[in-house]
Amino acid sequence: MASDNGKGTDVTNNDDTQKTLTVSTEEKNGTCTTASIDRLTDETDTKENVHLSSQKHEGDTARKSSSIDIHRDDVRKDSQIVSESQNDVSSNVSSSHDDGDDVRGCDDVEENDGGPDFSHLPDLVWVSVFQLLSLADRFRLSQVNWFFNTLFHDGAVWRQATISFTKALVHGYFYMARDKLTLPETDKKLARKFGHFYRDVTLRVRGRPEEMEDDTRQILSHLLQTWRLETLTLDIGDREWGNRYQGVESINETLLTSVVLVLREATSLRALHVLHWPHSYLINDDTHQLHQMLSAAECHKLKSLRLPRTSENSVSTLPAPGELAVSVVSKFRCLRHLHVTSDMLSDALFKALVKSRDVRLEQMSVEVNGFWSTGFLEHLLSPLPWSTLTACNPEFVVAMTISADVPEFAFAQFLVPEIPLVGITFDINCHCYRKAFQLMHQYCDTLRSFRCFSDPQDCELELLDMVRTCTHLQHLLYHGDISDYNVLKLAECGGRRWGEFSFLWRNIEKTQKRPTPFNLVSTITGHHNDDDLNRVQTEEEVKAEFCQQVSQRLGFPWEPLVL
């Protein structure tokens, strides 16, 4: 007997001779609908009798019944009828999405009667889960049962896709001269079948391939003709450790030409995020330079743009980061969200964001890196550019990410009070000064998010003062050392308005006294038993008790982060 939100399925076996499947729906306005299917099986005769009866009760008045007897010569066909009945009970996967495109499931995937029933979960939840998986994992999950197979063919699942190009393996080794850009076989098949559903695509390339596989080139050409992209993320090139980038000296020309073609033809593109771009094509004077490529783009209604960080080794032929940002921003006049690095900020950029704009800029995300030059500090000392943007749009906000160690004095000069700062994040590779907590007091009316992934030393008091002062703070993440007593005090400061409250369990110092659950029995000599004195709560008991105390103050279940 299995039930699902008022919907139940009863299967009764009587000596392998009678099977009854009853599907009942919820009662609405005094009306109850019951459908039953009786299947009679004889050991010597494969013919089965499916009896379908429908009864409807309206109040205490009349009752009507009808029955239909259907003979089937094949047991296989009966199982398909049962599957169709269950599909009618469950809601359509793609009914709640914009596209509404549905593809029928594969015939070779049969219903898994013995598996769990996942149909009671909302379809939007399963769509979100599928979007987090890779293309190959989606295919494997679709082979589990009929429900996952049906969901696998929903068009909304394929709105987000990551296409990861790899190097072809030659004789078990990687040869630079013979490397070819290719796609896994599973990705090729899925791209051919579901490529026209792609709306949010991430192109990722690793290594230095010089050629592209013919089959992969055909697939990419097919996708360019069928795509109706809304979001494109480019992550092209190798990365070094330490959050620094290394440019690719030679990368496939066909891929770069295809990317340029996408930007020229994707007129419906609304978001372009360039996480990394080959440094060689930022330097060389050819058609693949990033700013020239973006200038030739036809997506005039672009709303979100992220520019890549430049290399630490500046070259004379490389255009200044500020000039690159100004030329690109002047091209797209409908931007609402702009992500730049700190070395791209300039007076010219702020002027371009103010004048001749069709849409007001709503948010700017700034990644503060380690490229601190004299000229950069000079124009940032003036709060006028920030005041100008705020005057044009009072709802304009700024979010910052500190990704490199910055001198304390330079950081203090950079954070002027005129910046409408709503969120700040300290990366794990940078150092968080005490001064940083004190500087947050000047944003007490706007700051809503403070995340510190680094390990600041002896900053508990500064953290407490910042939380008390910034009354609008809703997201707090702190991975430094802190006592359990101060964690409880912070939980009380926020109350039920905390949206994020994260601390590392290993960095929480246990200072509260834990009463022993054992009775201290004196010995004959009058001394306490040392074994009883040393027997205290276990680590799990201490953690459970502490989580309960924090949860009571927050108003929702809470647990610390364990790494």
Buried (B, 14 or more C-beta within 10 A) or exposed (E): EEEBEEBBBEEEEEEEEEBBBBBBBEEEEEEBBBBBBBBBBEEEEEEBEBBBBEBEBEEEEEEEEEEEEEEBEEEEEBEBBBBEBBBEBBEBBBEEBEBEBBBEBBEEBBBBBEEEBBBEEEBEEBBEBBBEBBBEEBBEBBEBBBBBBBBBBBBBBBBBBBBBBBBBEEEEEBEEEBBBBBBBEBBBBBBBEBBBBBBBBBBBBBBBBBBBBEEBBEBBEBBBEEBEBBBBBBBBBBEEEEBBBBBBEEBBEBBBEBBBEBBEBBEEBBBBBBBBBBBBBBBBEEEBBBBBBBEEBEBEBBBBBBBBBBBEEBEEEBBBBBBBBBBBBBBBBBBBBBBBBBBBBBBBBBBBBBEEBEEBBBBBBBBBBBBBEEEBEEBBEEEEBBBBBBEBBEEBBBBBBBBBBBEEEBBBEBBBEBBBBBBBBBBEBBBBBBBBBBBBBBBBEBBBBBBBBBBBEEBBEBBBBBBBBBEEBBBBBBBBBBBBBBBBBBBEBBEEEBEEBBBBBEBBEEEEEEEEEEEEEEEEEEEEBEEEEEEEBEEEEBBEEBBEBBBEBBEEEBEBEEE
